[in-house]
Amino acid sequence: MNIKSYSTLFIFSFISTAILTYILTKYLPTIGLVDIPSNRRSHDKITPRGGGLAIVVVVMIALSGFEYITSNNFVNSIKILPLLLAIASISFLDDLKAVPILIRLIVHLICATFAIFLFSQLNSVHILIYSILVIALSGFINIYNFMDGIDGMSCVESIQLSSTMLILCFLQFPAINNPYFIASVNVIILGCSCGFLIFNWHPAKIFLGDVGSISLGFLTGLCLLLLALTSTNLFIACAIASLYYITDAVLTILIRLLNKEKIWQPHLKHFFQKAVQKGKSHKQVVSIIAVCNIFLMIISVTSLHFPVISIMLALAVITLTVQSLLK
């Protein structure tokens, strides 16, 4: 891994996203792309949404440009970018005007299916296992969207996950399939998330919107899945790295299903949303989760050598984090 090249890629992604996001804070309200406060949302003022469009544009330019400069081809870009464009387009349309949930899920499933087929290098696998992988990636995409509920939340999560995956790539480089693709995507996500966070930190001047959270979920989820398929230890490491998001989202979905609620509708029942309702500020809640993520990142890396102990530690961290949020 060429540190200088990846540093340049990070800086480009960071600066470009910050500039484009600033432009979008001025432009999006002129086309009516704003979030209106309601009793099912955690913000209290009209805020532009759809700012994740900046991230999508930067990812497409940065990934294709970096791949061409470093390898003189578009082998990975030509596979991933059409899928990213498809999933970002339907999400941006949903930001503009609500798209039926069934249509969105079909697009998510199609993109997940092609992404796994093109990048997983699974020569022969039972259709049931393949279906599980597709559902897992589609589920993660939607978890990312569900969890994008307060200022800075998704950016902080993306920074932690991309940083963790970069460390795992560095430590397990020879064992990973297509490590350059995974590394470059995560460097770009890291830069984009830092650049967007400037405007998304509380009080947020702009929101990611579905175009941002869904696209980040797609790219991050795919990279996690590719790493997880490499070995049992990397599977455990990736699960630990994303454990807060998975725990909060899955438990909330299960509770809502038991209460016969429509899980795709906006709500305020995630742990982090309940923390805000109890009086904690967005900054306090995201800071608690950021500390949790730092511990999960460290535990994720140590799980490569001490998997059982690391799983126990990760569960303890999640338990303490939820208690801190809800007290």
N, C-alpha and C positions, 0 to 999 in steps of 0.2 A: 504493500500500500504506500503510495507516494504522498507523504504528508503535505508537501508544498502544493501539489495539485488539488488535494482535497480541501486545504485551507483556502485556496483561491475560490474553489467552488462554493464553500460556505459563505465567504465574504460577498460573492456575487449574489447568492440567493438571499442573504440577509438584506443587503442594500436595495436590491431590486424589489423585494417584497415590501419593504418599508415605503419606498417611493410610490409603488402602485397602490398600496393600501391607503396612503394619504390622498391620492387622487380619487379613489373610490369613496372615501368619506364625503367628498364634495359632490361626486356624480350620482351615486346611487339614490339619494333622496329626490333628485330631479326626475327619476323615472318611477318614483313611488315605492322603491324597495326599502322599506323601513319596517321595524318591528314595533308594534303598538303594545304598550303595557296592558296586562290583563291579570285576572286572578289565577291564571294557570302559568304565569311566567314570573321569573325572579327579578326582572328589572322594572324600574319605575319611571322611565322616560323614553320618548320616541328615539330610536337608534337605527342607523342604517344597517341593513343586513345584506348578506351576499358578498362580503369582503373576501371570502375564501377564493373568489375568482382570481384574485391577485396571486394566491399560492398556486393555483392550477396553471396559470400562464407561466409563472416562473419555473415550475417543475418541468413543463414541456420544453421550454427554451433551454434551461440549464442541463437537463438530462440528455437531450439530443445533442446539444453543443459539446458537452463534456465527453460524451461517448465518441463523437466524431474526432475531436481533438486528440484524445488519448488512444483510440484504436482504429481510426480512419474508417469507421462503419457505423451503421445504425441497427445492429443486430438486436439489441434489447429494446431500444427506443421504438422500433417499428412494431414490436409486439405489445408493449405496455401502453404507449401513448394513445392509440385508438381506443383502447378500453377505458383509459382515464378520461378521454374526451367524451365518450358515451355516457359514463356514469356521472361526470360533472355536468353534462348538458341536461340530463333529466333532472338532476338536483337543482340546477339553476332555474329551470322551468318551474320547479316546485316552489322555489323562492319567489318567483314572479307571480305565479298563479297555481294554487294547489293542484298537484297531479294525483290521481287516484293511487292509493297505497298499493294495489295489485300491480299496476303498471311499473311502479318504482321497484317493487320486489322482483318482478320478472327481469328487469334490466340488471339489478344487482346479481341475481342468480346467473344470468348469461355471462356477465363480465367476470364473475368469480369462476365459472366453469372454464372459460377460455384462459384466464390467468393461470389457474392451476395446471391446465393442460400444457400451456406453453412454457411454464417456468419450473414446474416441480420435478421434471425428468423422471417421472414414475413410469418405468417401462411397461410393467404389467401389474395392475392392481384391480382387485375385485370392485365391481360397480358400486357395491354398498359402501366400501371404504371411500371411494372417490366421491360419492354423494355426501358422505359425512364431512369430507374436507370442504366441499362446495358450500354446504349449509353452515359450517363453522366460519368460513370467510364472510359469507353473506350476513351471518349473525353478528360478527365483529364489526362489520361496516355499520350496521344499524345501532349497535351498542355505542359506537363513537358518536353517532348522531343523537341518541338518547341522552348521553352524558354531557353534551355541550349545552349546559343549562345556566351557568353563571360566568361572569367575566373572567377570562384568562384560563378557564378550566381545560379546554382541549389543547391549547398551546402548551401549557405546563406539562400535560400528559404526553404530548408528542415530543417535547424536548427530552423528557425522561426516557421514553421508549426508544427514540432514535439514538440517544447517547448510549443506552444499554446495548442495543444491537451493534453499534460500532465497536464497542469494547469486546463483545462476543466475537465479532468478525475478526478483530485483531488477534484474539487469543486462540481462535479455532480456524484460522484462515485456510490451512491446507485441507481440512475436512469438509469445508462448506462448498456446495455447488453454486457456481456463479457468484462468488463473493464480491467481485467488483461491482456488479449490478446492485446487490444489497447495500454495499457500503456507499456507493454514489447516491442512491435514492435516500438513504438516511442522512447523509451529509446535507443534501438539499432540503429535506424535511426539517432538519435541525435549524438551518439558516432561515428558512421561510417562517418557521414557528417563532423564532426569536424576533424576526422583523415584524411579524404581525402582532406579537404580544405588546409591542410599544403602544399600539392603538387599542388593544383589546383588554389591557389590564384595567382594573376597576379605578375610576368609572369608565367603562368602555365607550370609545368613540365610534366603534363599528363592531358588528358581529360576523362570525364566519359564515353563517347561514348553512343551509344544507349543502350547497356547492362546496363549502370548505370542509365541514365535518365529515361528510360522506366520502369525499375524495381523500382526505387524510386517513380515514378508516380503511379505505380500500388499499392504499399504498402501504400503510403501516401493518395492516392485517396480513397482506400478502408476504411481506418481508418476515414477519413473525412466523408465519406458516412455513416458509421455505427453510428458515433456520430450524424450526421445531422438527421438520422431517429429516434433518441430518442425523440426529442421534437422540437417544433417550435423555441424556444429560442436557442437551440443548433444548429439548422439548420442555423439560422441567424449568430450565432457566427462562425460557420465553413465557411460560405460564406464570412464573413468579413475577416477572417484570410487569405484566399486564394485570396482576391480581386485583388491584383496587377497582379498576374499571369493571372487570368481569364480575367481581363479588357484588358491587353496588347495583349494577345493571341486572344481573340474573336474579338476585333476591327480590329486587323491586318488581321485575316482570312477573315472577312467580306469585308474589303477594297480590298483584293487580289481577292476574288470571284467576286466582282463588276468589277474589272479590267480584269476578265477572265484569271487569272493566275493559275498555278498548285500549290495548297496550300501545297503539300507535298514536294516540292522542296526547297532546301536551298535558303535563301534570307537574306536581310539586312534591313527589313522594320519594325521590332519591335521598340517600343519606345526606348528601351535600346540600340539597335543597331544604331539607328539614333543619339543618344547622343554621341556614340563613333565616328560616322562619322563627327559630328560637332566639334570634337576635345577633348572631355572629355576622360580621361584614363579609363581603365577597373576598376581600383580601385575607381575612383570617381563615376562612374556609379553604381557599386555594393554597394558602401557606401551610396549613395542616396536611393537606393532601400532597403538597410538594415534599414536605419532610418525610411523609410515608413513602413516597416514590424514591427518594434518595436511599432510604433503607432497603427498599425492594430492589433497587439497582445493585447495591452492594451484595445483598443476599443472592440475587440472580447470578452474579459472577462467581460467588463462592460455591454455588450449587453444582458447578462443573466438577468439583472435587468432593463436596460433602452434601449430596442431594437430600438425604433424609433429614438431617439436622436443619438444612436450609428451608425445607418445606415447613417444618415446625416453626421456625423463626418467622417465616413469611406470614403464616396464619396468625401468629401472635401479634405481629405488626398491624395486620388488617384489623384484628379485634380491638387493639388499643386505639387505632385511628377512628374506627366507627364509634367507640365509646367517647373519644374526644370531641367528635362532631356532634353527638347527640346529647352530651351532658349540659 
